[in-house]
Amino acid sequence: VQLMLQPGMTVSGRIAFDGTGQAPTDFSGARIVLASSTQGSVLSGSAMGNIDADGKFRAPDVMPGRYKVQIIGLRGWRAR
């Protein structure tokens, strides 16, 4: 069996807030988690990335698939 390997994708973006509360001004302690939403797949997994102080994030080595986004470390806020 010959396997062709390739590097994972990088998912990047910026956190935005939609609400009436005071949005955090420093995100440096928060992390983004991409949890696989594919049920029953052998290739399911998760990826994690850091969020910088400005709210920009980057999660490297992400396998193709569908993911649920979670933010860890921002009390009082959740991903929509």
Secondary structure, 3 states (H helix, E strand, C coil): CCCCCCCCEEEEEECCCCCCCCCCCCCCCCEEEEEECCCCCCCCCEEEEEECCCCEEEEEEECCCCEEEEEECCCCCCCC
